[in-house]
Amino acid sequence: MTTRSTADGPDLGIVLAGTSSGVGKTVATLATIAALEDAGREPLPAKAGPDYIDPSHHAVIAERPSRTLDTWMQGTEGVRRNLARGDGDVAVVEGMMGLYDGSVTSTAATAAALGLPVVLVVDASAGMESVGATALGFREYADHLRLPENVRDATEAPRVEVAGIIAQRAHGGRHESGIRESLPDGIRYLGRIPPAEDLEIPDRHLGLRMGDEAPIDGETLSSVAAHLDVEGLLEVARRPIRPDPVGAPGVSGTAGHEGGENGTNDGATERPTIAVASDSAFRFVYPAVRERLATNATIAPFAPVDGDDLPECDAVYLPGGYPELHADALERSPAMETIAARAAEGVPVLGECGGFMALAESLTTAEGETHEMAGVLPGRVRMCDRYQALDHVELEATQDAPTVRAGERHRGHEFHYSDHALTPEGDSATDVDVDARFAFRVRRGDGIDGDHDGLTEYRTVGTYAHRHAASGAFDRLIAAAKE
């Protein structure tokens, strides 16, 4: 195989979409990656929509980062640039929810933005001819779909093409033959995933367990991959639409930092050091964010859960993850006290979701145990029985902060099971100066108190929102570290 430049992007690509959530897209995606690898190809995994967990499984099998593709957070050109930066020759994009589901973006929007065909993953465990009817319905519905405006504007004749299906939980023999024969002309049968208990990935409150915690056995996956038609998959795959070589403006209404995907150095010789928490409590970081930080700063990873202290640095980034599962270790970690001391000295600190929780005064687990946290930001965090927020978000900055300038709009997403209260009475918005405490007013989503996000103290900001590199937040953090 010839050596390829990572700047070229993949030669071919497909999008694996489900008929709904829970249909088995992740296992089908992993099997497709394995099948392509067994055939001597270099699959580039990717995920449509905001997600950290499914990509962690992709990365284990493909042994390379999985790209996050979200037309609302990144813009159409941002999605194209993000995929083009990946390393591999065949893109395998796992969809979000069902093919057409989503309020501001969808798997269909991602497929149209990239010009890639859709392979529909259909649960065939209790059907045969109905699999063909389902595939036909999904293909025909594309004619009724109204794609997001930014995708329509940036794509010549955008369309969604259901080119084939993978039958999930399907047996061989008559079952497989019946499914194959049920498919209408133009929709290709591309194989099946046989029913097997050892293909189930265990889950918890935020979704599936991470890929390094509960990986599917490689031999099992290879045996499943043998049931896929690799030749057929490559025949239906197409070359992704390439990004504009001269760049494009930022996401409408945002800070205009879609260049966060580019990874180009800003020309400054000074490279500040950003300490990035990276362990079992802090692990939700998009590849594009790591790339952006690494381009213009030096990353100093540290593991608070494992007892690491905060390294010497010019700024601190605490990403999301599972602090609630490691609250006792965090309470005992020397890093929490050092972060509090450095924050009080004016070192810029960004905490996102789980990182925001760790910056609060305390964290009460689902079992009712309360643990002291860093105490940089006012208020207490408590775990709840069901999720408190799940959506794309848009934030408008009401003041300057280490990751934003007043008036900018940043996009991201939120998904958490905790809530935050500024007072013991459980209210996040009782202070008469509440607006001064927050850097953002929420234009879409829930934020910390329903109206605000970005709780501030010193030069520290904590958000429930996870922002993508395309928002410009991490360029701002690097700039703040230089001040």
Buried (B, 14 or more C-beta within 10 A) or exposed (E): EEEBEEEEBBBBBBBBBBBEEEBBBBBBBBBBBBBBBBBEBBBBBBBBBBBBBBBBBBBBBBEBBBBBBBBBBBBBBBBBBBBBBBBBBBBBBBBBBBBBBBEBBBBBBBBBBBBBBBBBBBBBEEBBEBBBEBBBEBBEBBEEBEBBEBBBEBBEEBBBBBBBBBBBBBBEEEBBEBBBEBBEEEBBBBBBBBEEEEBEBEEEBBBBBBBEBBBBEEEBBBBBBBBBBBEBBBEBBBBBBBBEEEBBEBBEEBBBBBBBBBBEEEEEEEBBBBBBBBBBBBBBBBBBBBBBBBBBBEBBEBBBBBEBEBBEBBBBBBBBBBBBBBBEBBBEBEBBBBBBEBBEEEBBBBBBBBBBBBBBBBBBBBEEEBBBBBBBBBBBBBBEEEEBBEBBBBBBBBBBBBBBEEEBBBBBBBBBBBBBBBEEEEEBBEEEEBEEBBBBBBBBBBBBBEBBBBBBBBBBBBBBBBBBBBBBBBBBBBBBBBE
